[in-house]
Amino acid sequence: MVNKTQTLDNASNAQLAEALLRLTEKNPELAEAANAELNAIAHETAKKVKASSKVEETNEKQLTPEQTKNLINTIVKRFENNMLRHETEDSRHLRSHLERKAIEKPEKIWSLNEMERTGGEPDVRCYDEERDEYVFWDFSKETPEGRKRVCYDHDAEKEAYLLYKEYITNGIEPPRGNAVDRAAAMGVELMTTEEYRTFLIMENDDSIDEFPGSWLETPAKTRRYGKAFIGQGEDDFPLDLIEPFEFLDEPGFRVTLRV
């Protein structure tokens, strides 16, 4: 719920932005200064949105014993219910591995919980015996609910505030961050395009990511051309390149994690 102070702040920002826009119409030579002020408004609004979001953050990145137990039970149960995804059927090894990692690397278990908490429904992709690591992917049918309405990266998020400034100052909900920064905060990595193709083959479901789609890791060269990859799950065209500042259709992002 938005409090009264936040509502007043948003109203004040909207009025200020509207005044600046009217000022530039009458005095074009002031456009540069006005745009700088609008940029500042966008930045401040983004900070307040992030600060007031329901995303739980912790500096320790460590679960309580009870949270760890519940998470491991959830992961093992999902593993046992989806054996066709896995090269091994040894859920006992998975359980003992996660219990051990909860002691050795609690931040990894915290990251796995972030995948679960935000709706990714993480499951085992494979076990890397050489590195003694399980590889987890998001296996939710649609882009995770708790990661929707984001731009691709920080630059795209800034661009969105400029391109959609009139909509945002008039009450449209701004982007809820960006995929690259939020994945980093979770301690995970964006799914690559190759991993996404493999994911679609494994699931064999034409309705995956029908709408709105999931941001995927985009090579720097591609990003420099002003585009970013989004997975849309269609048979013929599972991948698309779109403007990375888009957020109004509420795209999310898929991630991977080694534990």
N, C-alpha and C positions, 0 to 999 in steps of 0.2 A: 504494500500500500504506500502511495506517495504521501508524505507529510505536508503540512500547510506551508512550512518554510520552503520546501523544494518546489511546491506549486507556485509560490510567489516568485522564487528565483527564475523559474522557467518563463513565467509571464513577463517579468522584467526583461529577460534576455530577448524574448520575442519582440517586445516593444522597441527595445534598443536596435535590434537588427532591422526592424521595419523602418525606423527613423533613418538609419544609415543608408538603406536602399533608396529612400526618397531623396536623401541628400545627394547621392551620387547621380541621380537622374537630373537634378537641378544644377549640380556642379560637377561635371565629368572629371575635372582636374583633381578632385578629391577622391577619385575612385581607388587609387592605390592605398591611401590611408584607411579608407573605409573597409576595403578588403582585408587589410591587416587586422582591423578591429573585429571583423566577422570571423576571421580565423581564430582569434583569441576566444571569442564566444563559443565557437565550435569545440575548441580544446577544453574549455572550462566545463561545458555541458557534458562532454565525454567523460571527464573525470568524475563528475557528480553521478552520472548514470552507472559507472563502474562501482563507485563507492556505495551506491544504494541497491545494487543488485543482490539477489539472493544466493549468489555463489559463495559458498563457505571457503574461506581461506585460512591457512595456518602456516606459521613460520617454521614449525617443526617438521611438517610433512610426515607425520607419523600417526597411525591409527591407535585407538585404544585396543586392549586385548579383545574386548567384546566385538568391536567393529571388525577386527582382523578375523576373528572366528566366523562371523556372519559372512564376510566377503569370501573367504575360502570355501565355505559350504556352498555358497551361490555359484562360484566358479566351477567347483567339482561337479555339482549337480548339472550345470549346463553342459559340461564336458561329457558326462555320462548319457545325457539325453540327445547328443548330436554326434554319435560315434562315426558317422560317415565322413565327417570333416577331418578325422584324425588318423595319423599313421600308426598310432599306438592306442591300445585300449586300457592302459595301465593308469587308472585314476588314483590308485594308491601312491604311485610315484609322484604324480602331480600334487597331491595333497601334502606329502612329506616335503617336497621341494618348496612349496609356497610357505609352509610353516618354518622351514629353515631360513628362507629369504626374509621372512618377517623379522627375524633376529639379526641377520647379517646385513640386509639392505632394506630397512623399513621404508625408505623413501620410494622404493620400487612398488611396494605393496600399496602405499598411498596413491601412487600414480595409477595403479590398476583400479583402485577404488574410485578415482576420478573418472576413469573410463566408464565404470559401472554407474556411478552416481549421475552422470550427465546423459545416460540413456544409450550408451554404445553397445551394451550386451556383449562384453568381451569374451572371446573363446580362444582356445588354443589353435594356432595355425600349424605349428610344428615344434619339435624339440630339437635344439641344436646340442648334440651330445658333446661335441668338441669344446664348446664354450659353456656347457652346463647351463643353458638358458632355454626357457620356454618363450616362444614368440606368440604374442597375443594380438589379435586384430579385432576391430569393431565388427560385429556380425548382425547388428540391428537391421531390420528390413528397410527402414527409412533412415535418413540422416538423423543422428541422435538429437532428441528433442531438446536437451539442455545445452545444445551448441548452435542453435539456429540464429538466423538474422545477423550474420557476420560478413564482413568484407574479407578479402583474401589476406592482405598484410597491412602493416602500419601505414605505408604510403597510400594504399587504396582507401583505407579508412579516412585519412585526412582529405583525400579527394572527394569522398562521399559527402563529407560535411560541407564542402564548398559547392558541389554540384546540386545537392538537395537542401541547401541552406534555407530556402523559403519554406519547403515542406516541414523541415525540422523545427524552425522557429514558429511555425503555425500549429505545432502539436503532434506531428508525426513522430513515432518512436524512432530514435536514432539507431545506428548499428550497435550491436552488443559486442563491440570489440572486433578483433580480426582473427582469422584461423591460425596464422603463424605465431602470433604472440600468445594466444590462448593455449595452443598446443605446447609451447615452450613452458608456460606456467604450470601445465599439468605434468611436465616431465616426460612427454611422449613425442612421437614424430608423426608428421602427416603421412598418410598412406600414399605410396607412389602410384603412378598410372599403371605400371606393370602389376603391382600388387592388387590394384583394383580390378584389373582384367581377370586375374586368377580368382579373386573373391567371387566375381560374377559366375565364372565357370563352376566353381565349387558349389555355389548355392543353386544354380540352374533355375533362377526365378526371374521371369521377365518384368515383374512389378517392383523390383528393388530400385530405390531412389527415383521413383516415378516423378515425384515433385517434393521438394524443390531442388534436390541434388546436393552433392557434397564436394566441397573444395578438396583438391588433391595437391600434393607437392608439385610445384611448377619450376622447371629449370630457369636459372637466372637469365639465360639468353631469351627464352620465351617471354619471361616477365618484362624484359626491357622493351619488347614490342607492344607492351600495354595490354597483355592478355594473361589469363590464368586458367589452369585446367579445372574443370568441374565434372564429376561423375554423375551420369544420369541413368545408368542401368539399362538403356535400350539395347536390343540385340545388335542392330546394324550400326548404331552410333552411340556407344556407351560413354564416350568422352566428348567434351566440347571445350572450346576456348572462348571465354567471354570476358567482358570488362571486369577487372578485379574489384571495382568499387561497388558492384551491385549487391544490395542487401534487402531490397524491398520484397523480393520473392522468398525471403527467409532461408537462404542456403545455409547448410551447416558444414561440418568437416569430419572426415574419418581419420583415425589414427592407428598407430601400431606401437607396441611396447615389448621390449625384451626384459624378462625377469629371471 
